[in-house]
Amino acid sequence: MIKKFIVPIFFLFTLVSFAQQATSSPYSFYGIGDVKFKGTAENRAMGGLTIFSDSIHLNFQNPASYPALKYTTFSIGGSYLTTKLKTSSQEENARRSAMDYLAVGIPMGKLGAGFGLMPYSSVGYNIQNIIVGPPQEEKKYTGTGGLNKAFVGFGYAITPKLSVGLDMSYNFGKIETNSHRFVAEVQYGSREKNISTINGVTFTTGLNYRSKINKKYSFFSSLTFSPESNLKSTNERSIATLQYSVSGAELVVDETDVDAANTTIKLPAKLAFGAGIGQPKKWMLGAEITMQQNSKLGNRFNDIDGVNFENAVRYNIGGYYIPNYNSYSNYFNKVVYRGGLRYENTGLVFNNESVNDLGMTLGLGLPLPGVFSNINVGFEYGKRGTTNAGLVQENYMNFSIGLSLNDKWFVKRLYN
């Protein structure tokens, strides 16, 4: 059944992934933008926890999870984000909706495979700053674009308890940033436009270990490592003279290309480890820590000032609870109830002030009647940044939804 939908949805998602603007954060100006993928809808609802793998959900943050699949799994997800941006003197609201991922997982005995496409990072902001004169001066900063990620991964079950995996991703996309300046009583304004076309390959290796503690409880653990990698950034820069039309639109009077050196963006090494305990198909509680050498992170252009990078760390804690997995009389007894907490030092430092991100999550896994497929919904409330030291504080609410469809493929017919 699900095979009929995969090709057209992949094609549609490819178009959408190039067109969407999935963030409204001024912090997305730096590096490669906001890294948008933080797990599937079910992972995000558990505070971003990725240590648990089962037979009907894709966990493509750890390729070692693929052998756990028992059914061919098609997974698609999207989110709606509303953000209140605050400074020490102003507040603004922004809303964004975006596709988050599209992937397929295929079990092949001890071997499992997964492939998919997702928007990996996003740049999106529109900032206006008016300086009261005389003369009055208006500055405006805009940014759009981001990176997409196409990936393929394989996992192998060495033993029933231990599996390993490798994921290869090709990252590609374009980022455009503009800065405008107008001064009162001056006929023309100016604009600097920067365009970066970025591409490169990254790898992730993973381990999954699962063992029974006793007849009732099990232990789960997960380890992933992504080595340092390089993305190639082909850069263009132009300077333009602008004039406002009667309607208020900006008209380009003159534009000149400026030499901009191509750069190499270092994506730092990342290590994640987590562990948890639980009773399969009943409950699970776990924690995870992710460390990334963001002090080596680079910008698209080497002449960007005002920001430093430090090593980043993220802590996740979460889990799930199912009242009665085998219930036939009460649907809500089969619902998966999820929750979690997340704290992250993002690695960005402005004016000696670190940008931190704190969030809490809740979610539900809603089984579809008659099949192993399900709909997963989640809610996240969080805060990133601060109003200290001239920074922007982002209070956000994120609503996510994911669809996990499961089917048997490659079944040999008994009768022709």
WOVEN-V205088 format. One line per field, one symbol per residue. burial: # if it has 9 or more other ideal C-beta (glycine too) atoms within 8 Angstrom, else .. Layout:
BEGIN
burial->???
END
This chain:
BEGIN
burial->.#..##..##..##.##..###########.###.##.###############..#####.########.#################.......##.##########...###############..........########.#############....##########.#.##########....########.###.#########......##########.######.##########.....#.#.......#..#################...##.################..#..#.############.#....#.....##################..#.#######.#####.....###############...####.############.........
END
